[in-house]
Amino acid sequence: MDIFEKCINFTRAEEIMNAGIYPYFQPLSGTDGPRVRMNGHTVIMIGSNNYLGLTHDSRVIEAAMAATKKYGASCSGSRLMNGTLDLHLALEEKLAKFMKREAALIFSAGFLANLGAISALAGRDDYIIIDRSDHASIYSGTHAALGATVKRYRHNDMDDLERVMDGLDPDKGKMIISDGVFSMEGDIVNLQQMTQIAQKYKARIYIDEAHGLGVLGKHGRGACEYLGLEDQVDLVMGTFSKSLGSIGGFVAAPKEVINYIKHTARALIFTAAPTPAASAAALKSLEIIENEPERMERLNHISKYMRNEFRTMGFDIGDSSETPIIPLYIRDDERTMYFWRRLFDSGVFTNAVLSPGVPPDQAMIRTSFMSVHADDDLEQALEITQKVGKEVGII
């Protein structure tokens, strides 16, 4: 069999394109954050993870430009060899202090942070226990953890987690890994019960704060801070591509753990270091988050308002709570793509999430909001979504 045969036989994407409802790889030709240019017209963006609007903040842009002028466009090597800048060390020190951890380690992408840290920490004779709805990068990390045994539990179901834990060898290492805020569903990890179970079975806890950082907690440290359980979590991971207006990722943990990951994570050792621009942008964004809490306050106000409005209209938004991620469940792939297309043509950009990204009966339109959305943006998006939702029979 020719290894390319599967490629030749893959026709699903082309069929959807021919039907005029293909929702992916839509090119942007311009953006100010809340509104973007696509296919020659302007649409309201309610499908971005730029939660605090810092991607377009002039201070963040200026910091990225200044770093590029000072260090160049690339580090031209891995962190291990020749690619570590004093800027990287400053960012790691700032992240550790911000997250109230002993040390932090940055990666060139959030995906690489999970891939690298999980595969470095877990190996033969270890268990990794993950939520079925965890991010794909966590799954990839478990696949790369050679020799480790991976167990899954039902989404945010702590009774099922305990069932899984009860069946494990008590003498083997155990690490429970969960999103803090689930990126599709918009709900928050049940950390209170998780910590109790972890203590009972002597397991470590690893929380992915990609969508919680800058969104939840008094200081924006994420779900662990919001739930008052930071000291019960052993390692936290975060990204720069959401609230921090950049690209990259990090893990923060005790210094011995970070030192071990630094010298064993293949996703760090064999990947080019984060660019000067990305690192400087993240550093400046952290500074802004610390000094401008009103951004999170505005985001929380918008999230609550939009969640209530969608629910009142009759949309099924599942268990989304306290976060700017609000799913509109359609539960059918084709109808979801059709709804997406009608919204797009009417002036609203969202994200169509289909299987295998979610289970077949969980297809949704994923909406997400930014602190920089004006009231007019929100009202117009609601008006269009309600009108199209009624026209296509979603509500």
MARTI-721222 format. One record per residue (C-alpha): residue in one letter; y, z, x. Coordinates in steps of 0.2 Angstrom, whole numbers, padded with zeros to 4 digits, always signed. Layout:
// MARTI-721222
AYZX/...
// end
This chain:
// MARTI-721222
M+0000+0000+0000/D+0017-0005+0006/I+0028+0011+0008/F+0042+0001+0000/E+0033-0003-0016/K+0039+0013-0024/C+0057+0007-0021/I+0054-0010-0028/N+0046-0002-0044/F+0060+0010-0046/T+0070+0002-0060/R+0076+0016-0071/A+0094+0017-0063/E+0096-0002-0065/E+0091-0001-0083/I+0103+0013-0087/M+0117+0003-0078/N+0113-0012-0089/A+0114-0001-0104/G+0132+0003-0099/I+0129+0022-0099/Y+0125+0025-0080/P+0135+0042-0076/Y+0133+0043-0057/F+0142+0038-0041/Q+0158+0034-0050/P+0171+0030-0037/L+0188+0039-0037/S+0203+0030-0031/G+0215+0044-0033/T+0216+0062-0038/D+0228+0077-0040/G+0214+0088-0045/P+0216+0090-0064/R+0217+0071-0067/V+0209+0057-0057/R+0209+0038-0056/M+0193+0030-0060/N+0189+0012-0064/G+0208+0008-0065/H+0213+0022-0078/T+0217+0040-0077/V+0205+0053-0084/I+0205+0072-0086/M+0193+0080-0073/I+0183+0094-0081/G+0168+0091-0069/S+0174+0097-0052/N+0169+0113-0042/N+0187+0114-0035/Y+0189+0130-0045/L+0205+0137-0037/G+0213+0120-0035/L+0214+0122-0016/T+0207+0105-0011/H+0225+0098-0015/D+0235+0113-0009/S+0248+0107+0003/R+0245+0122+0015/V+0226+0118+0016/I+0229+0100+0019/E+0242+0104+0033/A+0230+0116+0041/A+0217+0103+0041/M+0229+0090+0049/A+0235+0102+0062/A+0217+0106+0067/T+0213+0088+0068/K+0227+0085+0080/K+0223+0100+0091/Y+0204+0097+0092/G+0200+0079+0086/A+0191+0072+0072/S+0174+0079+0077/C+0166+0092+0088/S+0154+0079+0095/G+0139+0091+0097/S+0129+0105+0089/R+0135+0123+0089/L+0122+0128+0102/M+0127+0115+0115/N+0145+0110+0116/G+0151+0110+0098/T+0157+0128+0096/L+0176+0130+0094/D+0186+0146+0095/L+0191+0140+0077/H+0173+0142+0071/L+0172+0160+0078/A+0189+0164+0070/L+0182+0158+0053/E+0166+0167+0055/E+0175+0183+0059/K+0186+0181+0044/L+0171+0177+0033/A+0162+0193+0038/K+0177+0204+0035/F+0181+0196+0018/M+0163+0197+0013/K+0161+0215+0019/R+0147+0211+0031/E+0144+0214+0049/A+0143+0195+0054/A+0143+0178+0047/L+0137+0161+0053/I+0144+0144+0047/F+0135+0128+0044/S+0141+0110+0042/A+0136+0110+0024/G+0131+0123+0011/F+0114+0114+0009/L+0111+0116+0027/A+0116+0135+0026/N+0102+0138+0014/L+0090+0126+0022/G+0093+0134+0039/A+0093+0153+0035/I+0078+0153+0023/S+0067+0143+0035/A+0072+0154+0049/L+0069+0170+0041/A+0053+0167+0032/G+0036+0161+0039/R+0018+0165+0040/D+0013+0181+0031/D+0029+0181+0021/Y+0033+0179+0003/I+0048+0170-0004/I+0051+0173-0022/I+0064+0162-0031/D+0071+0159-0048/R+0065+0143-0056/S+0083+0138-0059/D+0089+0141-0041/H+0098+0127-0032/A+0089+0112-0024/S+0095+0118-0006/I+0085+0135-0009/Y+0070+0125-0014/S+0072+0114+0002/G+0073+0130+0012/T+0057+0137+0005/H+0048+0120+0009/A+0054+0121+0027/A+0048+0139+0029/L+0032+0135+0037/G+0017+0146+0032/A+0027+0156+0019/T+0020+0158+0002/V+0032+0153-0012/K+0032+0161-0029/R+0043+0157-0044/Y+0048+0167-0059/R+0056+0162-0075/H+0075+0160-0075/N+0084+0176-0074/D+0068+0185-0082/M+0066+0201-0073/D+0050+0206-0082/D+0043+0190-0075/L+0050+0194-0058/E+0041+0211-0058/R+0025+0202-0064/V+0026+0191-0049/M+0030+0205-0037/D+0016+0216-0043/G+0003+0203-0038/L+0009+0201-0020/D+0001+0209-0005/P+0011+0225-0002/D+0009+0223+0017/K+0018+0206+0019/G+0036+0203+0020/K+0045+0198+0004/M+0062+0190+0001/I+0069+0187-0017/I+0082+0173-0017/S+0093+0169-0032/D+0109+0160-0036/G+0123+0173-0040/V+0130+0161-0053/F+0118+0147-0058/S+0126+0130-0055/M+0121+0121-0071/E+0119+0135-0083/G+0134+0145-0078/D+0126+0162-0081/I+0125+0176-0069/V+0110+0184-0060/N+0103+0200-0067/L+0106+0209-0051/Q+0104+0227-0058/Q+0086+0225-0062/M+0083+0214-0047/T+0088+0227-0035/Q+0077+0240-0044/I+0062+0229-0042/A+0066+0225-0024/Q+0067+0243-0020/K+0051+0246-0028/Y+0041+0232-0019/K+0051+0234-0003/A+0058+0216-0004/R+0075+0210+0004/I+0087+0201-0008/Y+0096+0185-0003/I+0110+0179-0015/D+0118+0162-0015/E+0136+0164-0020/A+0141+0146-0019/H+0148+0146-0037/G+0153+0164-0037/L+0164+0165-0022/G+0183+0164-0027/V+0178+0165-0045/L+0170+0183-0048/G+0174+0200-0042/K+0191+0209-0040/H+0193+0201-0023/G+0183+0185-0026/R+0168+0189-0016/G+0156+0183-0030/A+0143+0190-0042/C+0138+0204-0031/E+0155+0211-0031/Y+0158+0208-0049/L+0142+0218-0053/G+0146+0232-0041/L+0130+0229-0031/E+0136+0222-0014/D+0128+0236-0004/Q+0111+0232-0013/V+0110+0214-0007/D+0104+0210+0011/L+0111+0193+0014/V+0124+0182+0005/M+0127+0164+0006/G+0142+0154+0002/T+0150+0136+0002/F+0167+0129+0007/S+0166+0115-0005/K+0170+0124-0021/S+0183+0138-0021/L+0187+0135-0002/G+0193+0118-0004/S+0183+0111+0011/I+0166+0106+0016/G+0153+0118+0024/G+0143+0134+0021/F+0139+0151+0028/V+0128+0165+0028/A+0133+0184+0030/A+0122+0198+0034/P+0119+0212+0047/K+0123+0206+0065/E+0105+0206+0070/V+0100+0195+0056/I+0114+0183+0060/N+0110+0182+0078/Y+0092+0178+0074/I+0097+0164+0062/K+0109+0157+0075/H+0095+0155+0088/T+0081+0149+0077/A+0088+0139+0062/R+0084+0121+0065/A+0098+0115+0052/L+0111+0123+0064/I+0104+0120+0081/F+0101+0101+0078/T+0116+0097+0067/A+0133+0093+0073/A+0146+0107+0071/P+0158+0108+0056/T+0173+0097+0059/P+0189+0106+0065/A+0198+0100+0049/A+0185+0107+0037/S+0185+0124+0047/A+0204+0126+0047/A+0204+0121+0028/A+0192+0135+0024/L+0201+0147+0035/K+0217+0144+0026/S+0209+0144+0009/L+0202+0161+0012/E+0220+0167+0017/I+0226+0160+0000/I+0213+0168-0010/E+0216+0185-0002/N+0235+0184-0005/E+0236+0175-0022/P+0224+0184-0035/E+0233+0176-0049/R+0223+0160-0046/M+0207+0169-0051/E+0216+0177-0065/R+0221+0160-0072/L+0204+0153-0069/N+0196+0167-0079/H+0208+0165-0093/I+0204+0146-0094/S+0185+0149-0093/K+0186+0162-0107/Y+0197+0151-0118/M+0186+0135-0116/R+0170+0144-0119/N+0176+0151-0135/E+0183+0134-0141/F+0167+0125-0137/R+0157+0138-0146/T+0168+0137-0161/M+0167+0118-0162/G+0148+0120-0163/F+0142+0115-0146/D+0127+0124-0139/I+0133+0132-0122/G+0118+0142-0119/D+0121+0159-0109/S+0136+0153-0100/S+0147+0169-0097/E+0162+0174-0086/T+0161+0158-0076/P+0171+0141-0076/I+0154+0132-0078/I+0151+0128-0096/P+0136+0117-0101/L+0136+0107-0117/Y+0117+0106-0121/I+0111+0089-0128/R+0093+0092-0124/D+0089+0073-0123/D+0093+0062-0108/E+0098+0046-0117/R+0110+0055-0129/T+0117+0064-0115/M+0121+0049-0105/Y+0128+0040-0121/F+0139+0056-0124/W+0145+0056-0106/R+0150+0037-0107/R+0160+0040-0123/L+0169+0055-0116/F+0173+0045-0100/D+0179+0030-0110/S+0190+0041-0120/G+0198+0049-0105/V+0187+0064-0100/F+0176+0065-0085/T+0161+0077-0085/N+0144+0078-0077/A+0128+0072-0085/V+0114+0083-0080/L+0096+0076-0083/S+0079+0079-0078/P+0072+0082-0065/G+0089+0091-0061/V+0085+0102-0076/P+0069+0103-0087/P+0067+0088-0099/D+0073+0098-0114/Q+0088+0105-0105/A+0098+0089-0103/M+0117+0093-0104/I+0135+0089-0101/R+0141+0101-0087/T+0159+0105-0088/S+0168+0115-0075/F+0186+0121-0074/M+0200+0124-0062/S+0214+0136-0061/V+0226+0122-0059/H+0222+0114-0076/A+0238+0114-0087/D+0237+0119-0105/D+0240+0101-0110/D+0225+0095-0099/L+0214+0108-0108/E+0220+0104-0126/Q+0218+0085-0123/A+0200+0088-0116/L+0196+0099-0131/E+0202+0086-0144/I+0193+0072-0136/T+0177+0081-0134/Q+0177+0087-0152/K+0181+0070-0158/V+0167+0061-0148/G+0155+0075-0151/K+0157+0073-0170/E+0156+0054-0169/V+0140+0054-0159/G+0132+0068-0169/I+0131+0081-0156/I+0141+0093-0167/
// end
